[in-house]
Amino acid sequence: MTAFVDATLLRFEQDAFVTDMLTNGVGLTALFNAAFQAMDVQPQSFTIAQLSARAYKVPIYDSVRSNGTDERIVPDSQRVQISRVWSRLGRLDWIDVAFDAVLNTQVQTLVGPLQSISVQTLEEKLGGITSVDDLRAKLLTLYAPSVVDAIFAKLNITTLADFEMRRHLFIELVGAPPPAFDPNDPSTQRNFTVSLRVKIADGFDVAGALQTAKFCRSMLDNDSAQSQPDGVELITPYIFITLFANSAVTDTSLPGMTAVQAKAAVQTLFSGERMFAQFIA
């Protein structure tokens, strides 16, 4: 271990250092977008509401998985599908720092309350059907061609009689317009927890740092069972941040790149993997 690694571990004891790294380094918007896909809400602003206690040098183990088939021929033929998981019996790696950050988020709701529900037969909705071509033409006024093709395939419609054999209902749900965003409305406040895992690079080995971060994330993702927060889709349960020493990168570290260009290129590389690379003094 280098002095940079040891010193950085100790700095994580300071909430001010962690808050600055996340807010001014990674960026809270980028952090949220890496972890979640907003579905029914649109975030407007972020602040850090809480930082959990940090855990250091956390061991993680790969789970060993086996899938296969057991087959017996005599006295009677039998075949059994087998799937086994041996937790924490695979390869070992280490997370330098593990903690959670709670993001307090002001969100604008994109979905209004349900206003009305109406039910009628599809024939009534379409104004009567005289032929299969007429059915397709009228469905195209409601749906995209690919959707109409899927309806015909799903219902196995080749003739008008095929369509008339079953009763088809058209159910229409009408929602009210979403409320206007009011930054002073307490109901716009939501908390989202981001689980952060930090690797501290010893030197400037970009490929090695990316490899170990992806390896650790793969091990954690395989055993993850996190719930989906309301209004968003969880993209990845763990956000990895790799920290490099600022002084480890010079104008000669990567051929044809200045130190500034090299750092920008590394950050772009990691962000493409939904990870973050940060350079600190």
Backbone as CSV, one residue per row, in Angstrom:
resi,resn,N_x,N_y,N_z,CA_x,CA_y,CA_z,C_x,C_y,C_z
1,MET,0.836,-1.197,0.000,0.000,0.000,0.000,0.875,1.253,0.000
2,THR,0.462,2.246,-0.777,1.202,3.493,-0.811,0.646,4.461,0.223
3,ALA,1.383,5.538,0.437,0.910,6.563,1.368,-0.392,7.175,0.878
4,PHE,-0.574,7.284,-0.456,-1.817,7.844,-1.000,-3.013,6.990,-0.613
5,VAL,-2.884,5.682,-0.724,-3.999,4.792,-0.381,-4.327,4.910,1.098
6,ASP,-3.319,4.844,1.943,-3.551,4.926,3.386,-4.150,6.271,3.778
7,ALA,-3.611,7.358,3.227,-4.098,8.688,3.572,-5.534,8.886,3.104
8,THR,-5.861,8.340,1.929,-7.216,8.495,1.403,-8.216,7.717,2.251
9,LEU,-7.848,6.537,2.708,-8.719,5.786,3.611,-9.056,6.613,4.847
10,LEU,-8.061,7.264,5.411,-8.287,8.065,6.614,-9.158,9.283,6.330
11,ARG,-9.046,9.843,5.132,-9.843,11.023,4.789,-11.335,10.696,4.712
12,PHE,-11.664,9.444,4.456,-13.075,9.069,4.387,-13.760,9.121,5.746
13,GLU,-13.007,9.280,6.816,-13.607,9.496,8.125,-14.259,10.868,8.225
14,GLN,-13.890,11.770,7.322,-14.394,13.143,7.365,-15.604,13.272,6.429
15,ASP,-16.758,13.598,7.000,-17.958,13.781,6.181,-17.763,14.884,5.144
16,ALA,-17.017,15.922,5.510,-16.811,17.044,4.586,-16.078,16.583,3.338
17,PHE,-15.091,15.709,3.488,-14.356,15.188,2.334,-15.278,14.367,1.440
18,VAL,-16.089,13.486,2.040,-16.978,12.627,1.261,-18.034,13.471,0.548
19,THR,-18.609,14.435,1.249,-19.625,15.299,0.647,-19.054,16.083,-0.521
20,ASP,-17.858,16.629,-0.362,-17.239,17.389,-1.443,-16.930,16.498,-2.643
21,MET,-16.450,15.285,-2.383,-16.136,14.375,-3.481,-17.385,14.029,-4.283
22,LEU,-18.497,13.776,-3.585,-19.729,13.404,-4.276,-20.397,14.600,-4.947
23,THR,-20.391,15.752,-4.274,-21.104,16.922,-4.792,-20.321,17.632,-5.880
24,ASN,-19.066,17.933,-5.609,-18.262,18.724,-6.548,-17.369,17.875,-7.447
25,GLY,-17.150,16.624,-7.049,-16.342,15.735,-7.872,-17.204,14.931,-8.837
26,VAL,-17.877,13.914,-8.315,-18.736,13.065,-9.149,-19.927,13.857,-9.664
27,GLY,-20.599,14.597,-8.774,-21.816,15.320,-9.149,-23.039,14.509,-8.765
28,LEU,-23.957,15.102,-8.016,-25.112,14.358,-7.509,-26.070,13.958,-8.627
29,THR,-26.198,14.802,-9.646,-27.058,14.438,-10.777,-26.495,13.224,-11.510
30,ALA,-25.192,13.226,-11.743,-24.552,12.086,-12.416,-24.670,10.833,-11.566
31,LEU,-24.561,10.985,-10.259,-24.674,9.854,-9.339,-26.066,9.239,-9.434
32,PHE,-27.083,10.080,-9.396,-28.466,9.597,-9.495,-28.695,8.915,-10.841
33,ASN,-28.245,9.546,-11.929,-28.490,8.991,-13.262,-27.771,7.673,-13.488
34,ALA,-26.655,7.461,-12.796,-25.948,6.187,-12.929,-26.684,5.071,-12.206
35,ALA,-27.374,5.408,-11.129,-28.043,4.392,-10.319,-29.484,4.146,-10.748
36,PHE,-30.168,5.206,-11.218,-31.603,5.110,-11.473,-31.983,5.643,-12.848
37,GLN,-33.107,5.156,-13.342,-33.759,5.699,-14.520,-35.101,6.256,-14.065
38,ALA,-35.269,7.584,-14.129,-36.521,8.191,-13.695,-37.639,7.789,-14.652
39,MET,-38.767,7.351,-14.089,-39.893,6.901,-14.903,-41.089,7.840,-14.762
40,ASP,-41.628,7.947,-13.567,-42.833,8.744,-13.331,-42.531,10.101,-12.724
41,VAL,-41.258,10.385,-12.496,-40.878,11.664,-11.900,-39.697,12.248,-12.665
42,GLN,-39.502,13.542,-12.532,-38.349,14.215,-13.130,-37.621,14.993,-12.032
43,PRO,-36.409,14.550,-11.674,-35.667,15.243,-10.609,-35.352,16.681,-10.996
44,GLN,-35.452,17.563,-10.017,-35.183,18.979,-10.233,-33.925,19.445,-9.494
45,SER,-33.655,18.865,-8.332,-32.479,19.273,-7.560,-32.096,18.152,-6.605
46,PHE,-30.826,18.172,-6.190,-30.307,17.140,-5.291,-29.496,17.772,-4.169
47,THR,-29.596,17.179,-2.998,-28.675,17.470,-1.901,-28.398,16.163,-1.182
48,ILE,-27.304,16.119,-0.442,-27.006,14.930,0.360,-27.704,15.070,1.703
49,ALA,-28.630,14.153,1.963,-29.383,14.200,3.213,-28.656,13.471,4.337
50,GLN,-27.939,12.402,3.977,-27.300,11.591,5.014,-26.198,10.737,4.403
51,LEU,-25.148,10.540,5.157,-24.079,9.604,4.806,-24.016,8.534,5.890
52,SER,-23.994,7.297,5.480,-23.886,6.218,6.461,-22.451,6.119,6.962
53,ALA,-22.262,5.344,8.024,-20.905,5.061,8.492,-20.146,4.323,7.402
54,ARG,-18.872,4.619,7.280,-18.053,3.969,6.267,-17.482,2.643,6.795
55,ALA,-17.450,1.647,5.912,-16.789,0.376,6.218,-15.555,0.285,5.331
56,TYR,-14.434,-0.187,5.904,-13.158,-0.164,5.200,-12.629,-1.574,4.963
57,LYS,-11.984,-1.696,3.799,-11.357,-2.958,3.422,-12.322,-4.129,3.643
58,VAL,-13.443,-4.038,2.920,-14.511,-5.026,3.056,-14.238,-6.190,2.104
59,PRO,-14.136,-7.408,2.615,-13.920,-8.549,1.712,-15.220,-8.937,1.011
60,ILE,-15.135,-9.244,-0.263,-16.283,-9.768,-1.003,-15.850,-11.038,-1.717
61,TYR,-16.778,-11.973,-1.811,-16.484,-13.276,-2.387,-17.415,-13.539,-3.556
62,ASP,-16.877,-14.161,-4.569,-17.689,-14.582,-5.707,-18.481,-15.826,-5.322
63,SER,-19.723,-15.901,-5.790,-20.523,-17.112,-5.596,-20.276,-18.067,-6.756
64,VAL,-20.137,-19.346,-6.455,-19.906,-20.360,-7.473,-21.257,-20.932,-7.894
65,ARG,-21.526,-20.889,-9.177,-22.803,-21.367,-9.703,-22.588,-22.535,-10.652
66,SER,-23.503,-23.496,-10.561,-23.417,-24.678,-11.415,-24.796,-24.993,-11.965
67,ASN,-24.890,-25.134,-13.280,-26.132,-25.528,-13.936,-25.856,-26.740,-14.815
68,GLY,-26.770,-27.689,-14.787,-26.551,-28.874,-15.608,-27.723,-29.830,-15.533
69,THR,-27.502,-31.034,-16.032,-28.542,-32.057,-16.091,-27.982,-33.377,-15.584
70,ASP,-28.718,-34.004,-14.686,-28.408,-35.366,-14.257,-29.332,-36.319,-15.005
71,GLU,-28.745,-37.358,-15.605,-29.549,-38.281,-16.401,-29.277,-39.722,-15.964
72,ARG,-30.358,-40.507,-15.821,-30.240,-41.923,-15.488,-30.942,-42.730,-16.574
73,ILE,-30.306,-43.749,-17.069,-30.859,-44.543,-18.166,-31.599,-45.763,-17.655
74,VAL,-31.019,-46.478,-16.686,-31.640,-47.699,-16.152,-31.873,-47.550,-14.655
75,PRO,-32.886,-48.174,-14.060,-33.873,-49.060,-14.733,-34.908,-48.326,-15.567
76,ASP,-35.090,-47.019,-15.337,-35.983,-46.249,-16.192,-35.312,-44.907,-16.492
77,SER,-35.600,-44.359,-17.653,-34.942,-43.123,-18.078,-35.483,-41.927,-17.288
78,GLN,-34.560,-41.150,-16.687,-34.930,-39.950,-15.936,-33.929,-38.845,-16.222
79,ARG,-34.419,-37.624,-16.287,-33.543,-36.470,-16.483,-33.978,-35.370,-15.510
80,VAL,-32.992,-34.810,-14.787,-33.271,-33.806,-13.768,-32.405,-32.577,-14.031
81,GLN,-33.057,-31.414,-14.107,-32.333,-30.151,-14.244,-31.836,-29.716,-12.865
82,ILE,-30.562,-29.354,-12.793,-29.963,-28.999,-11.506,-29.325,-27.618,-11.595
83,SER,-29.599,-26.791,-10.601,-28.979,-25.474,-10.485,-28.527,-25.294,-9.042
84,ARG,-27.234,-25.066,-8.843,-26.691,-24.945,-7.492,-25.906,-23.640,-7.364
85,VAL,-25.964,-23.045,-6.174,-25.194,-21.844,-5.864,-24.475,-22.062,-4.539
86,TRP,-23.147,-21.878,-4.574,-22.344,-21.942,-3.344,-21.875,-20.524,-3.036
87,SER,-22.543,-19.897,-2.066,-22.229,-18.511,-1.740,-20.892,-18.407,-1.020
88,ARG,-20.153,-17.330,-1.383,-18.904,-16.965,-0.699,-17.857,-18.079,-0.740
89,LEU,-17.868,-18.853,-1.817,-16.857,-19.904,-1.959,-15.967,-19.671,-3.178
90,GLY,-16.180,-18.544,-3.873,-15.394,-18.261,-5.069,-14.234,-17.328,-4.782
91,ARG,-13.872,-16.551,-5.788,-12.706,-15.665,-5.701,-12.945,-14.531,-4.702
92,LEU,-11.874,-14.062,-4.127,-11.912,-13.010,-3.110,-11.369,-11.700,-3.684
93,ASP,-12.046,-10.599,-3.362,-11.513,-9.271,-3.652,-11.895,-8.361,-2.494
94,TRP,-11.462,-7.094,-2.581,-11.660,-6.178,-1.473,-12.227,-4.852,-1.950
95,ILE,-13.199,-4.335,-1.217,-13.703,-2.976,-1.416,-12.978,-2.090,-0.420
96,ASP,-12.361,-1.009,-0.904,-11.615,-0.139,0.011,-12.537,0.601,0.973
97,VAL,-13.626,1.166,0.440,-14.592,1.888,1.276,-15.996,1.568,0.776
98,ALA,-16.897,1.252,1.715,-18.288,0.967,1.370,-19.197,1.802,2.261
99,PHE,-20.171,2.481,1.643,-21.128,3.271,2.413,-22.318,3.625,1.534
100,ASP,-23.364,4.161,2.153,-24.554,4.616,1.443,-24.674,6.124,1.561
101,ALA,-25.184,6.732,0.508,-25.505,8.160,0.532,-26.988,8.312,0.216
102,VAL,-27.688,9.034,1.065,-29.105,9.306,0.838,-29.219,10.653,0.136
103,LEU,-29.770,10.636,-1.081,-29.960,11.860,-1.852,-31.364,12.388,-1.615
104,ASN,-31.454,13.582,-1.057,-32.741,14.251,-0.940,-33.014,14.969,-2.264
105,THR,-34.106,14.605,-2.901,-34.372,15.039,-4.270,-35.719,15.731,-4.360
106,GLN,-35.742,16.878,-4.998,-36.999,17.496,-5.362,-37.391,16.984,-6.741
107,VAL,-38.590,16.406,-6.835,-39.012,15.808,-8.095,-40.323,16.411,-8.569
108,GLN,-40.458,16.476,-9.865,-41.719,16.861,-10.488,-42.444,15.599,-10.913
109,THR,-43.685,15.450,-10.493,-44.475,14.279,-10.860,-44.933,14.401,-12.307
110,LEU,-44.700,13.339,-13.085,-45.052,13.358,-14.506,-46.362,12.658,-14.797
111,VAL,-46.956,12.011,-13.801,-48.195,11.259,-13.997,-49.275,11.868,-13.110
112,GLY,-50.395,12.255,-13.732,-51.503,12.819,-12.980,-52.399,11.735,-12.412
113,PRO,-53.287,12.085,-11.509,-54.217,11.101,-10.937,-55.203,10.597,-11.991
114,LEU,-55.714,9.387,-11.789,-56.687,8.804,-12.708,-57.987,9.607,-12.649
115,GLN,-58.460,10.025,-13.821,-59.628,10.891,-13.881,-60.895,10.127,-14.240
116,SER,-60.783,9.188,-15.167,-61.972,8.437,-15.568,-61.577,7.105,-16.192
117,ILE,-62.531,6.157,-16.150,-62.372,4.853,-16.792,-63.631,4.591,-17.608
118,SER,-63.477,4.232,-18.863,-64.626,3.895,-19.700,-64.406,2.534,-20.343
119,VAL,-65.488,1.767,-20.488,-65.424,0.426,-21.067,-66.500,0.304,-22.139
120,GLN,-66.097,-0.156,-23.308,-67.040,-0.435,-24.389,-66.453,-1.532,-25.252
121,THR,-67.280,-2.112,-26.095,-66.745,-3.138,-26.992,-65.853,-2.470,-28.035
122,LEU,-64.905,-3.253,-28.538,-64.003,-2.706,-29.547,-64.768,-2.358,-30.823
123,GLU,-65.786,-3.165,-31.128,-66.597,-2.868,-32.308,-67.272,-1.502,-32.172
124,GLU,-67.779,-1.206,-30.973,-68.406,0.101,-30.742,-67.381,1.223,-30.870
125,LYS,-66.206,0.995,-30.322,-65.158,2.010,-30.383,-64.771,2.312,-31.827
126,LEU,-64.721,1.275,-32.651,-64.283,1.445,-34.036,-65.430,1.841,-34.960
127,GLY,-66.661,1.832,-34.440,-67.800,2.246,-35.266,-68.291,1.168,-36.204
128,GLY,-68.135,-0.099,-35.821,-68.580,-1.197,-36.673,-67.489,-1.659,-37.614
129,ILE,-67.479,-2.989,-37.885,-66.441,-3.586,-38.734,-67.126,-4.335,-39.872
130,THR,-66.679,-4.128,-41.109,-67.284,-4.803,-42.270,-66.377,-5.852,-42.889
131,SER,-65.067,-5.752,-42.629,-64.123,-6.706,-43.218,-62.820,-6.673,-42.428
132,VAL,-61.944,-7.630,-42.716,-60.633,-7.657,-42.062,-59.836,-6.413,-42.424
133,ASP,-59.901,-5.993,-43.688,-59.188,-4.782,-44.107,-59.736,-3.562,-43.385
134,ASP,-61.053,-3.539,-43.199,-61.673,-2.432,-42.473,-61.216,-2.441,-41.018
135,LEU,-61.136,-3.621,-40.420,-60.657,-3.745,-39.047,-59.238,-3.218,-38.925
136,ARG,-58.363,-3.620,-39.827,-56.967,-3.171,-39.757,-56.872,-1.652,-39.941
137,ALA,-57.628,-1.119,-40.889,-57.573,0.323,-41.147,-58.033,1.118,-39.929
138,LYS,-59.081,0.654,-39.267,-59.594,1.389,-38.117,-58.687,1.226,-36.884
139,LEU,-58.071,0.061,-36.745,-57.119,-0.116,-35.646,-55.896,0.784,-35.823
140,LEU,-55.543,1.037,-37.087,-54.387,1.894,-37.361,-54.639,3.348,-36.962
141,THR,-55.905,3.714,-36.774,-56.185,5.064,-36.282,-55.935,5.166,-34.781
142,LEU,-55.821,4.005,-34.122,-55.599,3.984,-32.673,-54.172,3.594,-32.303
143,TYR,-53.564,2.723,-33.110,-52.279,2.148,-32.741,-51.277,2.224,-33.897
144,ALA,-50.017,2.077,-33.541,-48.953,2.023,-34.545,-49.056,0.717,-35.328
145,PRO,-48.530,0.686,-36.559,-48.612,-0.544,-37.370,-48.057,-1.772,-36.668
146,SER,-46.952,-1.614,-35.932,-46.377,-2.774,-35.250,-47.319,-3.326,-34.180
147,VAL,-48.057,-2.422,-33.520,-49.017,-2.855,-32.505,-50.187,-3.586,-33.155
148,VAL,-50.665,-3.066,-34.268,-51.772,-3.719,-34.990,-51.349,-5.106,-35.452
149,ASP,-50.135,-5.221,-35.997,-49.636,-6.538,-36.416,-49.599,-7.493,-35.225
150,ALA,-49.184,-7.001,-34.055,-49.109,-7.846,-32.863,-50.510,-8.283,-32.417
151,ILE,-51.499,-7.393,-32.547,-52.875,-7.747,-32.191,-53.384,-8.868,-33.090
152,PHE,-53.164,-8.745,-34.385,-53.610,-9.778,-35.321,-52.927,-11.113,-35.030
153,ALA,-51.627,-11.050,-34.714,-50.894,-12.294,-34.438,-51.347,-12.920,-33.119
154,LYS,-51.517,-12.086,-32.084,-51.896,-12.590,-30.766,-53.289,-13.204,-30.774
155,LEU,-54.235,-12.562,-31.483,-55.610,-13.053,-31.537,-55.850,-14.025,-32.689
156,ASN,-54.797,-14.266,-33.474,-54.874,-15.212,-34.596,-56.029,-14.846,-35.541
157,ILE,-56.047,-13.583,-35.950,-57.111,-13.081,-36.818,-56.672,-13.196,-38.274
158,THR,-57.404,-14.003,-39.033,-57.161,-14.103,-40.479,-58.420,-13.769,-41.268
159,THR,-59.590,-13.931,-40.610,-60.858,-13.603,-41.250,-61.690,-12.779,-40.275
160,LEU,-62.748,-12.152,-40.779,-63.641,-11.391,-39.920,-64.309,-12.301,-38.890
161,ALA,-64.575,-13.548,-39.291,-65.190,-14.505,-38.364,-64.267,-14.784,-37.173
162,ASP,-62.953,-14.825,-37.437,-62.001,-15.032,-36.335,-62.137,-13.919,-35.298
163,PHE,-62.306,-12.704,-35.769,-62.432,-11.560,-34.861,-63.757,-11.589,-34.115
164,GLU,-64.846,-11.979,-34.809,-66.177,-11.935,-34.218,-66.444,-13.097,-33.269
165,MET,-65.578,-14.112,-33.261,-65.794,-15.274,-32.390,-65.695,-14.895,-30.913
166,ARG,-64.901,-13.874,-30.590,-64.705,-13.493,-29.191,-65.110,-12.046,-28.981
167,ARG,-65.481,-11.751,-27.750,-65.886,-10.396,-27.387,-64.633,-9.614,-26.982
168,HIS,-64.384,-8.497,-27.623,-63.204,-7.688,-27.349,-63.632,-6.373,-26.711
169,LEU,-63.031,-6.050,-25.582,-63.353,-4.828,-24.871,-62.262,-3.785,-25.080
170,PHE,-62.708,-2.539,-25.188,-61.777,-1.413,-25.262,-61.923,-0.628,-23.958
171,ILE,-60.888,-0.653,-23.152,-60.894,0.018,-21.854,-59.998,1.238,-21.941
172,GLU,-60.539,2.382,-21.631,-59.802,3.639,-21.747,-59.633,4.259,-20.365
173,LEU,-58.394,4.479,-19.997,-58.063,5.133,-18.738,-57.588,6.547,-19.052
174,VAL,-58.220,7.537,-18.470,-57.872,8.930,-18.722,-57.324,9.537,-17.438
175,GLY,-56.121,10.048,-17.527,-55.498,10.660,-16.361,-55.575,12.177,-16.426
176,ALA,-55.626,12.780,-15.266,-55.608,14.242,-15.201,-54.196,14.732,-15.492
177,PRO,-54.042,15.965,-15.919,-52.695,16.511,-16.145,-51.885,16.471,-14.850
178,PRO,-50.586,16.192,-14.941,-49.761,16.187,-13.721,-49.724,17.568,-13.091
179,PRO,-49.595,17.621,-11.795,-49.564,18.924,-11.124,-48.323,19.720,-11.518
180,ALA,-48.448,21.034,-11.502,-47.297,21.898,-11.790,-46.281,21.771,-10.663
181,PHE,-45.016,21.878,-11.019,-43.962,21.737,-10.013,-43.913,22.977,-9.130
182,ASP,-43.957,22.726,-7.825,-43.868,23.800,-6.839,-42.704,23.489,-5.906
183,PRO,-41.598,24.209,-6.022,-40.423,23.902,-5.185,-40.691,24.065,-3.691
184,ASN,-41.755,24.761,-3.334,-42.076,24.952,-1.914,-43.035,23.898,-1.372
185,ASP,-43.463,22.982,-2.235,-44.384,21.929,-1.817,-43.594,20.781,-1.187
186,PRO,-43.825,20.462,0.087,-43.072,19.372,0.741,-43.257,18.019,0.067
187,SER,-44.383,17.836,-0.657,-44.626,16.534,-1.288,-43.677,16.260,-2.446
188,THR,-42.938,17.276,-2.906,-41.980,17.054,-3.992,-40.679,16.431,-3.485
189,GLN,-40.524,16.308,-2.175,-39.286,15.781,-1.601,-39.299,14.257,-1.624
190,ARG,-38.255,13.663,-2.174,-38.076,12.206,-2.168,-36.640,11.897,-1.756
191,ASN,-36.465,10.793,-1.059,-35.128,10.326,-0.704,-34.792,9.075,-1.500
192,PHE,-33.612,9.058,-2.096,-33.130,7.892,-2.835,-31.769,7.496,-2.273
193,THR,-31.630,6.242,-1.921,-30.380,5.747,-1.340,-29.497,5.149,-2.420
194,VAL,-28.267,5.641,-2.492,-27.283,5.133,-3.449,-26.199,4.400,-2.669
195,SER,-25.974,3.143,-3.016,-24.936,2.345,-2.369,-23.623,2.541,-3.125
196,LEU,-22.628,3.078,-2.429,-21.360,3.439,-3.062,-20.250,2.497,-2.628
197,ARG,-19.426,2.141,-3.595,-18.271,1.294,-3.333,-17.045,1.966,-3.958
198,VAL,-16.009,2.135,-3.165,-14.846,2.910,-3.591,-13.620,2.008,-3.689
199,LYS,-12.910,2.152,-4.799,-11.596,1.514,-4.972,-10.555,2.634,-5.083
200,ILE,-9.483,2.499,-4.365,-8.407,3.495,-4.387,-7.240,2.911,-5.177
201,ALA,-6.926,3.553,-6.298,-5.901,3.015,-7.190,-4.513,3.316,-6.647
202,ASP,-3.659,2.323,-6.678,-2.260,2.467,-6.270,-1.450,2.732,-7.534
203,GLY,-1.239,4.011,-7.850,-0.559,4.365,-9.101,-1.573,4.709,-10.177
204,PHE,-1.151,4.603,-11.451,-1.999,4.985,-12.577,-2.046,3.851,-13.591
205,ASP,-2.763,2.784,-13.217,-2.975,1.639,-14.097,-4.458,1.625,-14.452
206,VAL,-4.801,2.274,-15.572,-6.200,2.462,-15.926,-6.887,1.121,-16.183
207,ALA,-6.277,0.272,-16.988,-6.889,-1.018,-17.324,-7.062,-1.873,-16.076
208,GLY,-6.042,-1.901,-15.229,-6.130,-2.697,-14.011,-7.198,-2.176,-13.065
209,ALA,-7.310,-0.853,-12.933,-8.307,-0.261,-12.044,-9.723,-0.542,-12.546
210,LEU,-9.932,-0.422,-13.858,-11.256,-0.700,-14.428,-11.593,-2.178,-14.272
211,GLN,-10.613,-3.033,-14.483,-10.839,-4.473,-14.380,-11.268,-4.876,-12.972
212,THR,-10.565,-4.378,-11.969,-10.898,-4.775,-10.600,-12.231,-4.187,-10.162
213,ALA,-12.569,-2.969,-10.632,-13.863,-2.375,-10.288,-15.003,-3.187,-10.907
214,LYS,-14.856,-3.589,-12.168,-15.901,-4.358,-12.825,-16.019,-5.753,-12.226
215,PHE,-14.902,-6.321,-11.823,-14.920,-7.641,-11.207,-15.676,-7.591,-9.879
216,CYS,-15.389,-6.582,-9.070,-16.070,-6.436,-7.786,-17.561,-6.177,-7.980
217,ARG,-17.897,-5.322,-8.944,-19.315,-5.034,-9.179,-20.051,-6.284,-9.639
218,SER,-19.407,-7.090,-10.470,-20.032,-8.319,-10.936,-20.333,-9.256,-9.771
219,MET,-19.401,-9.374,-8.842,-19.621,-10.241,-7.681,-20.773,-9.739,-6.827
220,LEU,-20.838,-8.431,-6.610,-21.895,-7.869,-5.777,-23.253,-7.942,-6.465
221,ASP,-23.272,-7.657,-7.769,-24.539,-7.664,-8.498,-25.175,-9.051,-8.503
222,ASN,-24.350,-10.092,-8.585,-24.876,-11.454,-8.640,-25.625,-11.842,-7.379
223,ASP,-25.269,-11.242,-6.255,-25.904,-11.591,-4.983,-26.804,-10.482,-4.458
224,SER,-27.083,-9.483,-5.307,-27.882,-8.345,-4.860,-29.372,-8.665,-4.928
225,ALA,-30.117,-8.144,-3.957,-31.570,-8.300,-3.936,-32.189,-7.019,-3.399
226,GLN,-32.007,-5.924,-4.139,-32.505,-4.634,-3.682,-33.853,-4.318,-4.323
227,SER,-34.698,-3.608,-3.584,-36.040,-3.272,-4.054,-36.006,-2.053,-4.980
228,GLN,-37.080,-1.901,-5.752,-37.203,-0.782,-6.678,-37.864,0.395,-5.976
229,PRO,-37.223,1.557,-5.923,-37.877,2.733,-5.330,-39.037,3.195,-6.202
230,ASP,-40.008,3.872,-5.588,-41.165,4.377,-6.328,-40.736,5.464,-7.312
231,GLY,-41.287,5.380,-8.518,-41.076,6.424,-9.505,-39.832,6.281,-10.346
232,VAL,-38.943,5.357,-9.990,-37.709,5.181,-10.746,-37.429,3.697,-10.926
233,GLU,-36.573,3.404,-11.879,-36.101,2.032,-12.088,-34.649,1.946,-11.650
234,LEU,-34.345,0.961,-10.813,-32.973,0.755,-10.353,-32.158,0.140,-11.483
235,ILE,-31.119,0.846,-11.909,-30.286,0.360,-13.008,-29.175,-0.544,-12.492
236,THR,-28.473,-0.082,-11.477,-27.410,-0.881,-10.884,-27.433,-0.662,-9.381
237,PRO,-27.342,-1.724,-8.588,-27.469,-1.584,-7.135,-26.253,-0.962,-6.462
238,TYR,-25.116,-0.954,-7.136,-23.893,-0.411,-6.538,-23.198,0.523,-7.527
239,ILE,-22.815,1.688,-7.023,-22.073,2.650,-7.836,-20.612,2.610,-7.399
240,PHE,-19.729,2.350,-8.363,-18.302,2.244,-8.075,-17.587,3.541,-8.436
241,ILE,-16.747,3.982,-7.514,-15.898,5.153,-7.731,-14.453,4.724,-7.542
242,THR,-13.626,4.976,-8.537,-12.193,4.696,-8.422,-11.461,6.016,-8.252
243,LEU,-10.641,6.093,-7.218,-9.892,7.307,-6.928,-8.436,7.135,-7.342
244,PHE,-7.944,8.094,-8.116,-6.541,8.149,-8.523,-5.901,9.368,-7.881
245,ALA,-4.607,9.283,-7.653,-3.865,10.454,-7.163,-3.645,11.424,-8.321
246,ASN,-3.915,12.684,-8.077,-3.671,13.709,-9.090,-2.232,13.673,-9.581
247,SER,-1.326,13.488,-8.642,0.107,13.534,-8.964,0.572,12.328,-9.776
248,ALA,-0.274,11.280,-9.840,0.123,10.074,-10.583,0.021,10.269,-12.081
249,VAL,-0.644,11.338,-12.522,-0.851,11.580,-13.949,-0.048,12.799,-14.372
250,THR,0.791,12.603,-15.370,1.600,13.701,-15.902,1.366,13.811,-17.406
251,ASP,2.023,14.761,-18.015,1.886,14.949,-19.460,2.516,13.815,-20.263
252,THR,3.237,12.941,-19.592,3.869,11.809,-20.286,3.276,10.467,-19.877
253,SER,2.213,10.470,-19.068,1.633,9.208,-18.586,1.021,8.393,-19.718
254,LEU,0.318,9.061,-20.623,-0.283,8.389,-21.775,0.226,9.061,-23.040
255,PRO,0.731,8.290,-24.006,1.297,8.873,-25.222,0.297,9.761,-25.951
256,GLY,0.754,10.954,-26.320,-0.067,11.863,-27.102,-1.112,12.614,-26.315
257,MET,-1.083,12.511,-24.990,-2.078,13.198,-24.169,-1.390,14.001,-23.071
258,THR,-1.920,15.179,-22.830,-1.491,15.927,-21.659,-2.168,15.317,-20.429
259,ALA,-1.758,15.759,-19.261,-2.360,15.241,-18.031,-3.854,15.529,-17.998
260,VAL,-4.230,16.730,-18.435,-5.649,17.102,-18.442,-6.432,16.210,-19.396
261,GLN,-5.889,15.972,-20.578,-6.566,15.119,-21.559,-6.664,13.677,-21.063
262,ALA,-5.609,13.197,-20.410,-5.601,11.820,-19.910,-6.678,11.624,-18.850
263,LYS,-6.789,12.593,-17.946,-7.806,12.476,-16.891,-9.211,12.490,-17.485
264,ALA,-9.440,13.370,-18.452,-10.759,13.444,-19.081,-11.091,12.139,-19.804
265,ALA,-10.096,11.561,-20.474,-10.314,10.311,-21.204,-10.627,9.166,-20.251
266,VAL,-9.940,9.115,-19.121,-10.190,8.061,-18.134,-11.588,8.205,-17.551
267,GLN,-12.000,9.428,-17.249,-13.331,9.643,-16.698,-14.410,9.256,-17.699
268,THR,-14.186,9.550,-18.973,-15.142,9.155,-20.014,-15.219,7.640,-20.126
269,LEU,-14.072,6.972,-20.028,-14.031,5.509,-20.101,-14.846,4.894,-18.966
270,PHE,-14.641,5.370,-17.757,-15.357,4.810,-16.607,-16.844,5.139,-16.670
271,SER,-17.192,6.355,-17.080,-18.608,6.722,-17.124,-19.372,5.885,-18.144
272,GLY,-18.689,5.438,-19.198,-19.321,4.554,-20.160,-19.697,3.217,-19.563
273,GLU,-19.089,2.867,-18.442,-19.396,1.624,-17.725,-20.285,1.891,-16.508
274,ARG,-20.880,3.078,-16.450,-21.677,3.508,-15.295,-20.853,3.437,-14.009
275,MET,-19.619,3.865,-14.126,-18.711,3.992,-12.989,-18.101,5.382,-13.036
276,PHE,-17.364,5.715,-11.984,-16.748,7.034,-11.934,-15.272,6.922,-11.582
277,ALA,-14.489,7.772,-12.211,-13.065,7.923,-11.886,-12.853,9.356,-11.439
278,GLN,-12.201,9.525,-10.286,-11.941,10.847,-9.758,-10.449,10.981,-9.426
279,PHE,-9.923,12.171,-9.663,-8.521,12.440,-9.381,-8.478,13.442,-8.227
280,ILE,-7.819,13.049,-7.144,-7.787,13.893,-5.952,-6.342,14.164,-5.530
281,ALA,-6.149,15.258,-4.833,-4.804,15.631,-4.362,-4.464,14.811,-3.123
